Amino acid sequence: MIYLDYSATTPMSSYALETYHRVATDFFANSRSLHSRGLESEDVLNLSRQAIANLLSVKTNELYFTGSGSEATFLALIGLAFGHSHKGKTIITTKGEHHSVHQTMNYLTNYGFTIKYVPVNQFGQVTCDALRSTITKDTILVSIAHANSEIGTVQDLNSLANVLSEYGILFHSDCVQTFGKMDIPANVLTSATFSAHKCYGPKGVGGSYIKENIPWRPFLQGTTHEAGFRAGTVDVPGIAAFAAAVEEYQSISLSEKKRYNFLRDLVMTAFENEDEIFFEGHPTDRLPFHISFRLKGVEGQLVMLECNRKGFAISTGSACRVGDTHPSHTMLSIGRSTEEAHELVRITFGRWTTENDVLKLIDALKQIVTDLKGE
């Protein structure tokens, strides 16, 4: 089976696995314990936090580790919303956000918050004009993902941040799809969230960046771990493996980006004259390892199953939507019909994707198109 679903999750790198095993064996003590073993674990945690802070060019006291990217997003948004609710209770986001954002917004409505949705263009991007027109005097927080996991479009966070700075509005971004793979302008963000398993680290480790001196309210009062941000014993081996994976990937990220662009161009060129295939997302402002397309009149799940039968693991969008029969909110937000939204197919490359893998995929897709369209 050729794995082409790296946006759903990535395999742990050998270096990350080795780091996890070594730290779990030698530094298993609770990092909050005051004995020597505990202090040793705390040292490993501090070094790991520093490595990840270096990647984002932020301070170590601005980072908080969690059990997942979804949890990080929930805790960051909840903390900021309640921490600034005395200023207003309106939050702006988009229809195309990850489910963790939507679930958090639904939670906040139970506490009197109003959620407004800024429209996006045909590629899923938020324009500065659209953002300005959505802001109200009661707006305290905006949450817009750095990149959309379903169609691959990347937002211009710097331009959006400039608009929000004029109004003194907090700016959070779900950076799960870009962390460790693309530059994240953390300096213009109030908050960002990320996950280890999307960048060759372990599952069950996530994190939040919240700018220093920005007030936030803990979800669980009285928590001592992670400066009160998240309850529970800190997973030092997992965090160390996360830091190892990120540091390792940074050494090859530039060459990998070029390679992904080459692989993506192979697919795009192979189907550029195919009238029945429509590529989604921005053509240039996008994740380099990401391809999303529709085969006209054919449900994406059928294309995915046919690819699976031929030995290719791809997806129909966000893995968090598996089992959800509703059409993609992202696709609907960019003007696609319900039928077109159900046609979406996603292919994502990673470190172990080869040119030969992609050439085999192209041949398989051409055969699938012929079979399903009855040509």
C-alpha positions in Angstrom: 0.0 0.0 0.0 1.4 3.4 -1.0 0.5 5.9 1.7 -0.6 9.3 0.3 -2.6 10.7 3.3 0.1 12.6 5.1 -2.3 15.5 6.0 -4.3 13.0 8.1 -1.3 11.8 10.0 2.4 11.1 9.4 4.5 8.1 10.5 6.9 8.9 13.3 10.5 9.4 12.0 13.1 7.0 13.1 14.9 9.7 15.0 11.6 10.7 16.8 11.0 7.0 17.7 14.5 6.6 19.0 14.2 9.8 21.0 10.9 8.6 22.5 12.3 5.2 23.5 15.4 6.8 25.1 13.6 9.4 27.0 10.8 7.0 28.1 13.5 4.7 29.4 15.9 7.1 31.0 13.6 10.1 32.0 10.4 8.5 33.0 9.9 10.5 36.2 7.2 13.1 36.6 8.6 16.4 35.6 6.9 18.1 38.5 8.6 15.8 41.1 11.2 17.5 43.2 13.7 14.6 43.4 16.6 14.2 41.1 14.8 12.0 38.6 12.0 14.5 38.4 14.4 17.4 37.9 16.1 15.4 35.1 12.8 15.0 33.3 12.1 18.7 33.8 15.4 19.5 32.1 14.4 17.3 29.1 11.0 19.1 29.0 12.7 22.5 29.1 15.1 21.6 26.3 12.3 20.3 24.1 10.2 23.4 24.8 13.2 25.6 23.8 13.6 23.6 20.5 10.0 24.2 19.5 10.1 27.8 20.7 13.2 28.3 18.4 11.2 27.0 15.4 8.5 29.6 16.0 10.9 32.3 17.1 8.9 32.8 20.4 9.7 32.6 24.1 9.5 29.3 26.0 7.0 30.8 28.5 4.7 31.4 25.6 4.3 27.6 24.8 1.9 25.2 26.5 1.8 21.5 25.7 -1.4 19.5 25.4 -2.7 16.1 24.4 -3.6 17.0 20.8 -4.0 19.8 18.4 -7.8 19.8 18.9 -7.3 20.1 22.6 -4.8 22.9 22.1 -7.3 24.8 19.9 -10.1 24.3 22.4 -8.0 25.5 25.4 -6.5 28.4 23.6 -9.8 29.7 22.2 -11.7 29.2 25.5 -8.9 30.8 27.5 -8.8 33.9 25.3 -12.5 34.2 24.9 -13.2 34.1 28.6 -10.1 36.1 29.4 -11.4 39.0 27.3 -15.1 38.7 27.6 -15.3 41.9 29.6 -14.4 43.7 26.3 -17.0 42.0 24.1 -18.5 38.7 23.2 -18.2 38.4 19.4 -15.8 36.0 17.7 -15.1 35.8 14.0 -14.1 32.7 12.2 -14.7 30.9 8.8 -17.0 28.1 7.7 -14.0 26.1 6.6 -12.2 25.7 9.9 -11.3 22.4 11.5 -14.0 20.7 13.5 -12.2 21.5 16.7 -12.7 25.2 16.1 -16.4 24.8 15.3 -17.0 22.6 18.3 -15.3 25.3 20.5 -17.5 28.0 18.9 -20.6 25.9 19.6 -19.5 25.6 23.2 -18.9 29.3 23.6 -22.4 30.2 22.3 -23.7 28.5 25.5 -22.0 31.2 27.4 -23.4 34.2 25.5 -20.8 34.5 22.8 -21.8 35.5 19.3 -20.1 33.7 16.4 -19.8 35.5 13.0 -18.5 33.9 9.9 -16.3 35.9 7.5 -16.9 34.9 3.8 -14.1 33.6 1.7 -13.3 33.9 -2.0 -13.4 31.0 -4.5 -10.1 29.6 -3.3 -11.1 29.7 0.4 -9.0 32.8 1.3 -10.2 35.6 3.6 -9.6 39.0 2.1 -8.8 42.1 4.2 -12.0 43.8 2.9 -14.1 40.9 3.9 -12.6 40.8 7.3 -13.1 44.5 7.9 -16.7 44.3 6.9 -17.3 41.5 9.4 -15.8 43.2 12.4 -18.1 44.8 15.0 -17.3 47.0 18.0 -18.0 43.9 20.1 -15.4 41.7 18.3 -12.7 40.5 20.6 -11.2 37.5 18.8 -10.7 36.1 15.3 -9.7 32.5 14.5 -8.6 31.6 11.0 -6.5 28.6 10.1 -3.1 29.1 8.4 -4.0 26.4 5.9 -7.1 24.5 5.0 -6.7 20.8 5.4 -9.3 19.9 2.7 -8.4 22.1 -0.2 -4.8 23.2 0.8 -5.2 26.9 0.5 -2.9 29.0 2.7 -4.0 32.3 4.2 -2.1 35.6 4.2 -1.9 35.9 8.0 0.4 38.9 7.9 -2.2 41.0 6.0 -5.1 39.9 8.1 -3.1 40.6 11.3 -2.5 44.1 10.1 -6.2 44.7 9.8 -6.9 43.2 13.3 -4.1 45.3 14.9 -6.0 48.4 13.9 -8.9 47.3 16.1 -7.0 45.7 18.9 -8.5 42.3 18.2 -6.9 39.0 19.2 -5.8 36.7 16.4 -5.7 32.9 16.7 -4.6 30.5 14.0 -4.9 26.8 13.8 -1.4 26.0 12.4 -1.7 22.2 12.6 -1.2 21.7 8.8 1.7 24.1 8.5 3.7 23.7 11.7 7.2 22.3 11.0 6.6 22.5 7.3 6.1 26.2 6.5 7.1 29.4 8.1 4.5 30.6 10.6 4.4 34.3 11.4 3.9 33.8 15.1 5.0 37.4 15.7 1.7 38.7 14.3 -0.5 36.2 16.0 -1.9 36.3 19.5 -2.2 32.5 19.5 -1.3 29.5 17.4 -2.0 25.8 17.8 -0.2 22.7 16.5 0.1 18.9 16.7 3.1 16.6 16.7 1.6 13.8 14.6 1.3 16.0 11.5 5.0 16.6 11.3 6.5 13.1 12.0 6.2 13.2 15.8 4.0 11.0 18.0 0.2 11.1 18.3 -1.2 12.5 21.6 1.0 15.6 21.7 -0.1 19.1 20.8 0.6 22.6 21.8 -0.5 26.2 22.0 1.5 29.4 21.6 0.0 32.4 23.4 1.8 35.7 23.2 3.3 36.9 26.5 1.3 39.3 28.6 -2.0 38.4 26.8 -4.5 37.4 29.6 -6.2 34.1 29.3 -8.4 32.1 31.7 -7.6 28.4 32.5 -10.3 26.0 31.5 -9.8 24.0 34.8 -9.2 26.3 37.7 -6.4 25.2 40.1 -4.4 23.3 37.5 -0.6 23.5 38.1 0.8 21.7 35.0 1.8 23.8 32.0 1.4 27.0 34.0 -2.3 26.1 34.5 -3.1 25.8 30.8 -3.7 22.0 30.8 -4.3 19.5 33.6 -2.5 16.1 33.7 1.0 14.8 34.0 3.1 16.1 31.1 4.2 13.6 28.5 7.9 14.3 28.5 8.9 11.4 26.1 6.2 12.4 23.6 7.2 16.1 23.7 10.9 15.2 23.4 10.1 13.1 20.3 8.0 16.0 19.0 11.0 18.3 19.3 13.3 15.8 17.7 11.0 15.3 14.7 10.7 19.1 14.2 14.4 19.7 14.4 15.2 16.8 12.1 12.6 17.9 9.5 13.9 21.5 9.5 17.2 20.4 8.2 15.6 19.0 5.0 12.4 21.2 4.7 13.7 23.4 1.9 14.6 20.5 -0.3 11.4 18.6 0.6 9.3 21.6 -0.4 11.0 21.7 -3.9 10.4 17.9 -4.2 6.7 18.2 -3.2 6.2 20.9 -5.8 7.8 18.7 -8.4 5.5 15.7 -7.5 2.5 17.9 -7.4 3.3 19.3 -10.9 3.5 15.7 -12.2 -0.1 15.1 -11.2 -1.4 18.5 -12.3 0.2 18.2 -15.7 -1.1 14.6 -16.2 -4.7 15.8 -15.8 -4.5 19.4 -17.1 -6.5 18.4 -20.2 -9.0 16.2 -18.4 -12.4 17.9 -18.6 -13.9 15.8 -15.9 -11.3 16.6 -13.2 -11.4 19.9 -11.3 -8.7 20.9 -8.9 -9.6 22.9 -5.8 -7.8 25.4 -3.7 -5.5 28.3 -4.6 -3.2 27.4 -7.4 -0.1 29.0 -5.8 -0.9 30.0 -2.2 -1.2 26.5 -1.0 0.4 23.6 0.8 3.1 22.2 -1.5 2.4 18.6 -0.6 -1.3 18.9 -1.0 -3.7 18.1 -4.0 -7.4 18.2 -3.9 -9.7 17.6 -6.8 -13.1 16.5 -8.0 -14.1 13.9 -10.6 -17.3 15.4 -12.0 -20.4 13.4 -11.1 -18.5 10.8 -8.9 -18.5 10.8 -5.1 -15.1 11.2 -3.7 -15.6 8.2 -1.4 -15.9 6.0 -4.5 -12.7 7.3 -6.0 -11.0 6.8 -2.6 -12.2 3.2 -2.4 -11.1 2.5 -6.0 -7.6 3.9 -5.1 -7.5 1.8 -2.0 -8.4 -1.3 -4.1 -5.4 -0.5 -6.3 -3.1 0.0 -3.4 -3.2 3.7 -2.7 -4.2 5.3 0.6 -5.8 8.6 0.0 -8.8 10.5 1.6 -11.9 12.5 0.9 -10.9 15.4 3.1 -10.2 15.9 6.8 -9.8 12.6 8.7 -11.8 14.2 11.5 -14.8 14.2 9.2 -14.8 10.4 8.7 -18.3 9.1 9.5 -19.8 12.6 8.8 -22.3 12.3 5.9 -22.8 16.1 5.7 -21.1 17.9 2.8 -17.8 19.7 3.5 -18.4 23.1 5.0 -15.2 24.2 3.3 -16.5 23.2 -0.2 -19.8 24.9 0.4 -18.1 28.1 1.6 -16.3 28.4 -1.7 -19.5 28.1 -3.7 -19.6 24.4 -4.5 -22.9 22.6 -4.5 -23.7 19.8 -2.1 -23.1 17.3 -4.9 -19.7 18.9 -5.8 -18.8 19.0 -2.1 -19.2 15.2 -1.9 -16.9 14.7 -4.9 -13.8 16.0 -3.1 -10.7 13.8 -3.0 -7.4 14.6 -1.3 -3.9 13.4 -2.0 -1.1 14.5 0.3 2.6 13.7 0.0 5.2 13.2 2.6 8.9 12.3 3.3 8.6 8.8 2.0 6.6 9.6 -1.2 8.7 8.8 -4.3 8.4 9.9 -7.9 7.6 6.3 -8.8 4.8 6.3 -6.3 3.2 9.3 -7.9 3.7 8.0 -11.4 1.9 4.8 -10.3 -0.9 6.9 -8.8 -1.3 8.8 -12.0 -1.7 5.6 -14.0 -4.2 4.3 -11.5 -6.2 7.5 -11.5 -6.4 7.5 -15.3 -7.8 4.0 -15.2 -10.3 4.9 -12.5 -11.5 7.9 -14.5 -12.0 5.7 -17.5 -13.8 3.0 -15.5 -16.0 5.3 -13.6 -16.9 7.6 -16.4 -17.6 4.7 -18.8 -15.2 5.8 -21.5 
